[in-house]
Structures are given as structure tokens and as C-alpha cells.
Amino acid sequence: MTQDPQRRQRHTGSGGNSSDKQAGWRKPSPTAEAIQAWLVSKLSEELGIEPHDIDIREPFASYALGSVQAVSLSGDLEDWLGRQLSPA
């Protein structure tokens, strides 16, 4: 999977201001719609299919996502959201 620019920026150390973190600043959480759009985009990219071919009502298992792909997607989502997610 390709990394989004925000993730690359965070890993290179050029993103985020430590004084913002010290002051308790936190970026706003994305909406459910933004998270859904992100997931559809990443899943379509990973599987090599068009985003409109993904039915959001179907479970991930119906797309035959391998465990490595699922863990990678989960890790990317954690990075994008800036918070830890439950493995379940």
C-alpha cells in the first residue's frame, strides 16, 4: 500500500509541532463519512478494484483480504487517525 503524505511527514519528523502536543492541542477527529471514504479508497487500492465496486454493506471478509493486508490496512488507519485501534 502506498502511504499518504501525512503519514510520510509524521515518520520523517517534519510533521506536528511539539509545543502543540505540550499545550494539549489535538487535531479534530475525522467524521464517519471521512473514515468510510478513506477505507474504501485504501481497500480499492490494495485489491486493485475501482472504489465504486466496493459495497460498504459487505464485511471485509467478502473481499478476501489476507491477514497481512488486513493488518497493514489497520496500521495505516491507526496512523491516519493518530490513535491505537483494537485488533478485533
Backbone atoms as SQL, in Angstrom:
CREATE TABLE atoms (id INTEGER PRIMARY KEY, chain TEXT, resi INTEGER, resn TEXT, atom TEXT, x REAL, y REAL, z REAL);
INSERT INTO atoms VALUES
  (1, 'A', 1, 'MET', 'N', 0.830, -1.175, 0.000),
  (2, 'A', 1, 'MET', 'CA', 0.000, 0.000, 0.000),
  (3, 'A', 1, 'MET', 'C', 0.880, 1.245, 0.000),
  (4, 'A', 2, 'THR', 'N', 0.419, 2.250, -0.635),
  (5, 'A', 2, 'THR', 'CA', 1.168, 3.500, -0.606),
  (6, 'A', 2, 'THR', 'C', 0.805, 4.279, 0.637),
  (7, 'A', 3, 'GLN', 'N', 1.732, 5.090, 1.067),
  (8, 'A', 3, 'GLN', 'CA', 1.484, 5.875, 2.258),
  (9, 'A', 3, 'GLN', 'C', 0.988, 7.249, 1.864),
  (10, 'A', 4, 'ASP', 'N', 0.076, 7.798, 2.667),
  (11, 'A', 4, 'ASP', 'CA', -0.384, 9.138, 2.371),
  (12, 'A', 4, 'ASP', 'C', 0.663, 10.146, 2.845),
  (13, 'A', 5, 'PRO', 'N', 0.648, 11.367, 2.303),
  (14, 'A', 5, 'PRO', 'CA', 1.671, 12.362, 2.652),
  (15, 'A', 5, 'PRO', 'C', 1.753, 12.662, 4.142),
  (16, 'A', 6, 'GLN', 'N', 0.609, 12.662, 4.834),
  (17, 'A', 6, 'GLN', 'CA', 0.635, 12.940, 6.274),
  (18, 'A', 6, 'GLN', 'C', 1.418, 11.874, 7.013),
  (19, 'A', 7, 'ARG', 'N', 1.259, 10.618, 6.592),
  (20, 'A', 7, 'ARG', 'CA', 1.976, 9.533, 7.264),
  (21, 'A', 7, 'ARG', 'C', 3.474, 9.666, 7.018),
  (22, 'A', 8, 'ARG', 'N', 3.866, 9.933, 5.763),
  (23, 'A', 8, 'ARG', 'CA', 5.282, 10.106, 5.459),
  (24, 'A', 8, 'ARG', 'C', 5.846, 11.266, 6.252),
  (25, 'A', 9, 'GLN', 'N', 5.113, 12.337, 6.348),
  (26, 'A', 9, 'GLN', 'CA', 5.567, 13.511, 7.071),
  (27, 'A', 9, 'GLN', 'C', 5.783, 13.177, 8.543),
  (28, 'A', 10, 'ARG', 'N', 4.886, 12.429, 9.128),
  (29, 'A', 10, 'ARG', 'CA', 4.997, 12.068, 10.533),
  (30, 'A', 10, 'ARG', 'C', 6.229, 11.192, 10.765),
  (31, 'A', 11, 'HIS', 'N', 6.487, 10.250, 9.839),
  (32, 'A', 11, 'HIS', 'CA', 7.626, 9.354, 10.007),
  (33, 'A', 11, 'HIS', 'C', 8.964, 10.050, 9.790),
  (34, 'A', 12, 'THR', 'N', 8.974, 11.134, 9.017),
  (35, 'A', 12, 'THR', 'CA', 10.223, 11.842, 8.775),
  (36, 'A', 12, 'THR', 'C', 10.493, 12.881, 9.857),
  (37, 'A', 13, 'GLY', 'N', 9.535, 13.087, 10.729),
  (38, 'A', 13, 'GLY', 'CA', 9.729, 14.002, 11.834),
  (39, 'A', 13, 'GLY', 'C', 9.431, 15.446, 11.501),
  (40, 'A', 14, 'SER', 'N', 8.956, 15.729, 10.294),
  (41, 'A', 14, 'SER', 'CA', 8.698, 17.108, 9.931),
  (42, 'A', 14, 'SER', 'C', 7.268, 17.531, 10.207),
  (43, 'A', 15, 'GLY', 'N', 6.425, 16.619, 10.647),
  (44, 'A', 15, 'GLY', 'CA', 5.043, 16.975, 10.927),
  (45, 'A', 15, 'GLY', 'C', 4.817, 17.130, 12.411),
  (46, 'A', 16, 'GLY', 'N', 3.813, 17.925, 12.744),
  (47, 'A', 16, 'GLY', 'CA', 3.451, 18.090, 14.156),
  (48, 'A', 16, 'GLY', 'C', 4.419, 18.973, 14.892),
  (49, 'A', 17, 'ASN', 'N', 3.903, 19.752, 15.734),
  (50, 'A', 17, 'ASN', 'CA', 4.699, 20.694, 16.499),
  (51, 'A', 17, 'ASN', 'C', 4.676, 20.232, 17.947),
  (52, 'A', 18, 'SER', 'N', 5.843, 20.031, 18.543),
  (53, 'A', 18, 'SER', 'CA', 5.880, 19.512, 19.910),
  (54, 'A', 18, 'SER', 'C', 5.219, 20.481, 20.881),
  (55, 'A', 19, 'SER', 'N', 5.270, 21.785, 20.609),
  (56, 'A', 19, 'SER', 'CA', 4.615, 22.729, 21.507),
  (57, 'A', 19, 'SER', 'C', 3.102, 22.568, 21.435),
  (58, 'A', 20, 'ASP', 'N', 2.568, 22.174, 20.243),
  (59, 'A', 20, 'ASP', 'CA', 1.146, 21.888, 20.128),
  (60, 'A', 20, 'ASP', 'C', 0.770, 20.718, 21.017),
  (61, 'A', 21, 'LYS', 'N', 1.607, 19.672, 21.028),
  (62, 'A', 21, 'LYS', 'CA', 1.337, 18.490, 21.845),
  (63, 'A', 21, 'LYS', 'C', 1.406, 18.842, 23.326),
  (64, 'A', 22, 'GLN', 'N', 2.373, 19.668, 23.693),
  (65, 'A', 22, 'GLN', 'CA', 2.522, 20.053, 25.089),
  (66, 'A', 22, 'GLN', 'C', 1.341, 20.888, 25.558),
  (67, 'A', 23, 'ALA', 'N', 0.779, 21.678, 24.665),
  (68, 'A', 23, 'ALA', 'CA', -0.346, 22.539, 25.020),
  (69, 'A', 23, 'ALA', 'C', -1.659, 21.764, 25.017),
  (70, 'A', 24, 'GLY', 'N', -1.616, 20.480, 24.671),
  (71, 'A', 24, 'GLY', 'CA', -2.816, 19.655, 24.667),
  (72, 'A', 24, 'GLY', 'C', -3.599, 19.763, 23.373),
  (73, 'A', 25, 'TRP', 'N', -3.024, 20.379, 22.327),
  (74, 'A', 25, 'TRP', 'CA', -3.690, 20.503, 21.046),
  (75, 'A', 25, 'TRP', 'C', -3.829, 19.138, 20.415),
  (76, 'A', 26, 'ARG', 'N', -4.977, 18.921, 19.812),
  (77, 'A', 26, 'ARG', 'CA', -5.227, 17.656, 19.122),
  (78, 'A', 26, 'ARG', 'C', -6.033, 17.945, 17.869),
  (79, 'A', 27, 'LYS', 'N', -5.630, 17.343, 16.764),
  (80, 'A', 27, 'LYS', 'CA', -6.366, 17.583, 15.532),
  (81, 'A', 27, 'LYS', 'C', -7.765, 17.001, 15.664),
  (82, 'A', 28, 'PRO', 'N', -8.740, 17.610, 14.993),
  (83, 'A', 28, 'PRO', 'CA', -10.109, 17.114, 15.074),
  (84, 'A', 28, 'PRO', 'C', -10.231, 15.705, 14.504),
  (85, 'A', 29, 'SER', 'N', -11.100, 14.917, 15.074),
  (86, 'A', 29, 'SER', 'CA', -11.321, 13.555, 14.580),
  (87, 'A', 29, 'SER', 'C', -12.100, 13.604, 13.279),
  (88, 'A', 30, 'PRO', 'N', -11.731, 12.722, 12.338),
  (89, 'A', 30, 'PRO', 'CA', -12.483, 12.680, 11.083),
  (90, 'A', 30, 'PRO', 'C', -13.905, 12.176, 11.326),
  (91, 'A', 31, 'THR', 'N', -14.800, 12.564, 10.456),
  (92, 'A', 31, 'THR', 'CA', -16.182, 12.098, 10.544),
  (93, 'A', 31, 'THR', 'C', -16.261, 10.638, 10.108),
  (94, 'A', 32, 'ALA', 'N', -17.377, 10.012, 10.417),
  (95, 'A', 32, 'ALA', 'CA', -17.598, 8.625, 9.990),
  (96, 'A', 32, 'ALA', 'C', -17.539, 8.529, 8.470),
  (97, 'A', 33, 'GLU', 'N', -18.068, 9.541, 7.784),
  (98, 'A', 33, 'GLU', 'CA', -18.053, 9.546, 6.322),
  (99, 'A', 33, 'GLU', 'C', -16.621, 9.637, 5.789),
  (100, 'A', 34, 'ALA', 'N', -15.776, 10.432, 6.446),
  (101, 'A', 34, 'ALA', 'CA', -14.378, 10.565, 6.013),
  (102, 'A', 34, 'ALA', 'C', -13.625, 9.255, 6.229),
  (103, 'A', 35, 'ILE', 'N', -13.887, 8.601, 7.349),
  (104, 'A', 35, 'ILE', 'CA', -13.242, 7.310, 7.629),
  (105, 'A', 35, 'ILE', 'C', -13.695, 6.273, 6.602),
  (106, 'A', 36, 'GLN', 'N', -14.985, 6.266, 6.310),
  (107, 'A', 36, 'GLN', 'CA', -15.517, 5.331, 5.319),
  (108, 'A', 36, 'GLN', 'C', -14.881, 5.574, 3.954),
  (109, 'A', 37, 'ALA', 'N', -14.777, 6.817, 3.537),
  (110, 'A', 37, 'ALA', 'CA', -14.168, 7.146, 2.242),
  (111, 'A', 37, 'ALA', 'C', -12.708, 6.729, 2.216),
  (112, 'A', 38, 'TRP', 'N', -12.001, 6.940, 3.328),
  (113, 'A', 38, 'TRP', 'CA', -10.598, 6.543, 3.416),
  (114, 'A', 38, 'TRP', 'C', -10.469, 5.030, 3.267),
  (115, 'A', 39, 'LEU', 'N', -11.316, 4.289, 3.997),
  (116, 'A', 39, 'LEU', 'CA', -11.265, 2.828, 3.942),
  (117, 'A', 39, 'LEU', 'C', -11.580, 2.311, 2.539),
  (118, 'A', 40, 'VAL', 'N', -12.595, 2.865, 1.904),
  (119, 'A', 40, 'VAL', 'CA', -12.955, 2.440, 0.545),
  (120, 'A', 40, 'VAL', 'C', -11.790, 2.702, -0.404),
  (121, 'A', 41, 'SER', 'N', -11.185, 3.873, -0.284),
  (122, 'A', 41, 'SER', 'CA', -10.059, 4.226, -1.141),
  (123, 'A', 41, 'SER', 'C', -8.892, 3.263, -0.953),
  (124, 'A', 42, 'LYS', 'N', -8.524, 3.021, 0.303),
  (125, 'A', 42, 'LYS', 'CA', -7.389, 2.133, 0.586),
  (126, 'A', 42, 'LYS', 'C', -7.679, 0.694, 0.187),
  (127, 'A', 43, 'LEU', 'N', -8.897, 0.237, 0.455),
  (128, 'A', 43, 'LEU', 'CA', -9.258, -1.134, 0.109),
  (129, 'A', 43, 'LEU', 'C', -9.256, -1.319, -1.404),
  (130, 'A', 44, 'SER', 'N', -9.789, -0.359, -2.131),
  (131, 'A', 44, 'SER', 'CA', -9.804, -0.479, -3.591),
  (132, 'A', 44, 'SER', 'C', -8.383, -0.460, -4.148),
  (133, 'A', 45, 'GLU', 'N', -7.541, 0.378, -3.555),
  (134, 'A', 45, 'GLU', 'CA', -6.133, 0.447, -3.959),
  (135, 'A', 45, 'GLU', 'C', -5.431, -0.886, -3.704),
  (136, 'A', 46, 'GLU', 'N', -5.650, -1.433, -2.525),
  (137, 'A', 46, 'GLU', 'CA', -4.998, -2.693, -2.134),
  (138, 'A', 46, 'GLU', 'C', -5.443, -3.859, -3.013),
  (139, 'A', 47, 'LEU', 'N', -6.722, -3.885, -3.353),
  (140, 'A', 47, 'LEU', 'CA', -7.268, -5.006, -4.115),
  (141, 'A', 47, 'LEU', 'C', -7.230, -4.785, -5.623),
  (142, 'A', 48, 'GLY', 'N', -6.887, -3.581, -6.047),
  (143, 'A', 48, 'GLY', 'CA', -6.820, -3.297, -7.475),
  (144, 'A', 48, 'GLY', 'C', -8.176, -3.247, -8.147),
  (145, 'A', 49, 'ILE', 'N', -9.176, -2.751, -7.414),
  (146, 'A', 49, 'ILE', 'CA', -10.517, -2.605, -7.983),
  (147, 'A', 49, 'ILE', 'C', -10.962, -1.154, -7.837),
  (148, 'A', 50, 'GLU', 'N', -11.985, -0.803, -8.559),
  (149, 'A', 50, 'GLU', 'CA', -12.495, 0.564, -8.505),
  (150, 'A', 50, 'GLU', 'C', -13.258, 0.798, -7.191),
  (151, 'A', 51, 'PRO', 'N', -13.136, 1.989, -6.623),
  (152, 'A', 51, 'PRO', 'CA', -13.857, 2.287, -5.372),
  (153, 'A', 51, 'PRO', 'C', -15.362, 2.047, -5.474),
  (154, 'A', 52, 'HIS', 'N', -15.959, 2.333, -6.631),
  (155, 'A', 52, 'HIS', 'CA', -17.412, 2.141, -6.765),
  (156, 'A', 52, 'HIS', 'C', -17.801, 0.658, -6.785),
  (157, 'A', 53, 'ASP', 'N', -16.812, -0.235, -6.912),
  (158, 'A', 53, 'ASP', 'CA', -17.089, -1.669, -6.879),
  (159, 'A', 53, 'ASP', 'C', -17.095, -2.229, -5.454),
  (160, 'A', 54, 'ILE', 'N', -16.806, -1.392, -4.485),
  (161, 'A', 54, 'ILE', 'CA', -16.812, -1.833, -3.087),
  (162, 'A', 54, 'ILE', 'C', -18.164, -1.498, -2.469),
  (163, 'A', 55, 'ASP', 'N', -18.807, -2.522, -1.957),
  (164, 'A', 55, 'ASP', 'CA', -20.102, -2.364, -1.292),
  (165, 'A', 55, 'ASP', 'C', -19.836, -2.209, 0.198),
  (166, 'A', 56, 'ILE', 'N', -20.109, -1.028, 0.729),
  (167, 'A', 56, 'ILE', 'CA', -19.801, -0.748, 2.144),
  (168, 'A', 56, 'ILE', 'C', -20.650, -1.576, 3.101),
  (169, 'A', 57, 'ARG', 'N', -21.679, -2.226, 2.601),
  (170, 'A', 57, 'ARG', 'CA', -22.517, -3.073, 3.460),
  (171, 'A', 57, 'ARG', 'C', -21.954, -4.475, 3.620),
  (172, 'A', 58, 'GLU', 'N', -20.964, -4.812, 2.795),
  (173, 'A', 58, 'GLU', 'CA', -20.352, -6.138, 2.842),
  (174, 'A', 58, 'GLU', 'C', -19.213, -6.163, 3.865),
  (175, 'A', 59, 'PRO', 'N', -19.039, -7.278, 4.574),
  (176, 'A', 59, 'PRO', 'CA', -17.899, -7.380, 5.504),
  (177, 'A', 59, 'PRO', 'C', -16.583, -7.472, 4.733),
  (178, 'A', 60, 'PHE', 'N', -15.500, -7.061, 5.384),
  (179, 'A', 60, 'PHE', 'CA', -14.181, -7.135, 4.757),
  (180, 'A', 60, 'PHE', 'C', -13.881, -8.545, 4.251),
  (181, 'A', 61, 'ALA', 'N', -14.337, -9.558, 4.974),
  (182, 'A', 61, 'ALA', 'CA', -14.059, -10.950, 4.608),
  (183, 'A', 61, 'ALA', 'C', -14.570, -11.279, 3.209),
  (184, 'A', 62, 'SER', 'N', -15.609, -10.608, 2.766),
  (185, 'A', 62, 'SER', 'CA', -16.158, -10.907, 1.440),
  (186, 'A', 62, 'SER', 'C', -15.220, -10.445, 0.318),
  (187, 'A', 63, 'TYR', 'N', -14.218, -9.649, 0.655),
  (188, 'A', 63, 'TYR', 'CA', -13.250, -9.193, -0.342),
  (189, 'A', 63, 'TYR', 'C', -11.952, -9.987, -0.298),
  (190, 'A', 64, 'ALA', 'N', -11.937, -11.084, 0.439),
  (191, 'A', 64, 'ALA', 'CA', -10.788, -11.984, 0.531),
  (192, 'A', 64, 'ALA', 'C', -9.502, -11.237, 0.883),
  (193, 'A', 65, 'LEU', 'N', -9.605, -10.363, 1.837),
  (194, 'A', 65, 'LEU', 'CA', -8.453, -9.604, 2.307),
  (195, 'A', 65, 'LEU', 'C', -7.589, -10.535, 3.150),
  (196, 'A', 66, 'GLY', 'N', -6.342, -10.692, 2.778),
  (197, 'A', 66, 'GLY', 'CA', -5.435, -11.549, 3.527),
  (198, 'A', 66, 'GLY', 'C', -5.076, -10.933, 4.868),
  (199, 'A', 67, 'SER', 'N', -4.551, -11.743, 5.765),
  (200, 'A', 67, 'SER', 'CA', -4.241, -11.245, 7.107),
  (201, 'A', 67, 'SER', 'C', -3.171, -10.164, 7.076),
  (202, 'A', 68, 'VAL', 'N', -2.179, -10.314, 6.226),
  (203, 'A', 68, 'VAL', 'CA', -1.122, -9.299, 6.116),
  (204, 'A', 68, 'VAL', 'C', -1.725, -7.989, 5.603),
  (205, 'A', 69, 'GLN', 'N', -2.609, -8.096, 4.605),
  (206, 'A', 69, 'GLN', 'CA', -3.264, -6.900, 4.073),
  (207, 'A', 69, 'GLN', 'C', -4.141, -6.237, 5.140),
  (208, 'A', 70, 'ALA', 'N', -4.862, -7.044, 5.905),
  (209, 'A', 70, 'ALA', 'CA', -5.741, -6.504, 6.936),
  (210, 'A', 70, 'ALA', 'C', -4.945, -5.794, 8.028),
  (211, 'A', 71, 'VAL', 'N', -3.845, -6.392, 8.445),
  (212, 'A', 71, 'VAL', 'CA', -3.002, -5.777, 9.475),
  (213, 'A', 71, 'VAL', 'C', -2.383, -4.485, 8.955),
  (214, 'A', 72, 'SER', 'N', -1.956, -4.506, 7.709),
  (215, 'A', 72, 'SER', 'CA', -1.385, -3.309, 7.093),
  (216, 'A', 72, 'SER', 'C', -2.422, -2.195, 7.006),
  (217, 'A', 73, 'LEU', 'N', -3.625, -2.538, 6.586),
  (218, 'A', 73, 'LEU', 'CA', -4.709, -1.565, 6.489),
  (219, 'A', 73, 'LEU', 'C', -5.039, -0.993, 7.865),
  (220, 'A', 74, 'SER', 'N', -5.084, -1.857, 8.861),
  (221, 'A', 74, 'SER', 'CA', -5.356, -1.419, 10.226),
  (222, 'A', 74, 'SER', 'C', -4.264, -0.470, 10.733),
  (223, 'A', 75, 'GLY', 'N', -3.007, -0.805, 10.447),
  (224, 'A', 75, 'GLY', 'CA', -1.894, 0.053, 10.854),
  (225, 'A', 75, 'GLY', 'C', -1.940, 1.409, 10.166),
  (226, 'A', 76, 'ASP', 'N', -2.273, 1.399, 8.870),
  (227, 'A', 76, 'ASP', 'CA', -2.405, 2.659, 8.138),
  (228, 'A', 76, 'ASP', 'C', -3.544, 3.503, 8.712),
  (229, 'A', 77, 'LEU', 'N', -4.639, 2.850, 9.075),
  (230, 'A', 77, 'LEU', 'CA', -5.773, 3.567, 9.664),
  (231, 'A', 77, 'LEU', 'C', -5.387, 4.155, 11.020),
  (232, 'A', 78, 'GLU', 'N', -4.662, 3.389, 11.823),
  (233, 'A', 78, 'GLU', 'CA', -4.178, 3.912, 13.106),
  (234, 'A', 78, 'GLU', 'C', -3.331, 5.160, 12.899),
  (235, 'A', 79, 'ASP', 'N', -2.427, 5.091, 11.937),
  (236, 'A', 79, 'ASP', 'CA', -1.564, 6.241, 11.647),
  (237, 'A', 79, 'ASP', 'C', -2.385, 7.437, 11.195),
  (238, 'A', 80, 'TRP', 'N', -3.335, 7.200, 10.316),
  (239, 'A', 80, 'TRP', 'CA', -4.148, 8.287, 9.776),
  (240, 'A', 80, 'TRP', 'C', -4.993, 8.934, 10.874),
  (241, 'A', 81, 'LEU', 'N', -5.558, 8.094, 11.753),
  (242, 'A', 81, 'LEU', 'CA', -6.388, 8.616, 12.828),
  (243, 'A', 81, 'LEU', 'C', -5.561, 9.188, 13.987),
  (244, 'A', 82, 'GLY', 'N', -4.311, 8.726, 14.100),
  (245, 'A', 82, 'GLY', 'CA', -3.477, 9.176, 15.194),
  (246, 'A', 82, 'GLY', 'C', -3.868, 8.555, 16.528),
  (247, 'A', 83, 'ARG', 'N', -4.389, 7.356, 16.470),
  (248, 'A', 83, 'ARG', 'CA', -4.766, 6.645, 17.709),
  (249, 'A', 83, 'ARG', 'C', -4.700, 5.149, 17.491),
  (250, 'A', 84, 'GLN', 'N', -4.565, 4.431, 18.596),
  (251, 'A', 84, 'GLN', 'CA', -4.477, 2.974, 18.542),
  (252, 'A', 84, 'GLN', 'C', -5.852, 2.371, 18.370),
  (253, 'A', 85, 'LEU', 'N', -5.925, 1.301, 17.574),
  (254, 'A', 85, 'LEU', 'CA', -7.181, 0.591, 17.353),
  (255, 'A', 85, 'LEU', 'C', -7.094, -0.811, 17.937),
  (256, 'A', 86, 'SER', 'N', -8.221, -1.330, 18.331),
  (257, 'A', 86, 'SER', 'CA', -8.302, -2.703, 18.819),
  (258, 'A', 86, 'SER', 'C', -8.063, -3.658, 17.669),
  (259, 'A', 87, 'PRO', 'N', -7.269, -4.718, 17.890),
  (260, 'A', 87, 'PRO', 'CA', -7.062, -5.691, 16.818),
  (261, 'A', 87, 'PRO', 'C', -8.353, -6.381, 16.393),
  (262, 'A', 88, 'ALA', 'N', -9.326, -6.398, 17.257),
  (263, 'A', 88, 'ALA', 'CA', -10.609, -7.042, 16.925),
  (264, 'A', 88, 'ALA', 'C', -11.384, -6.155, 16.004);
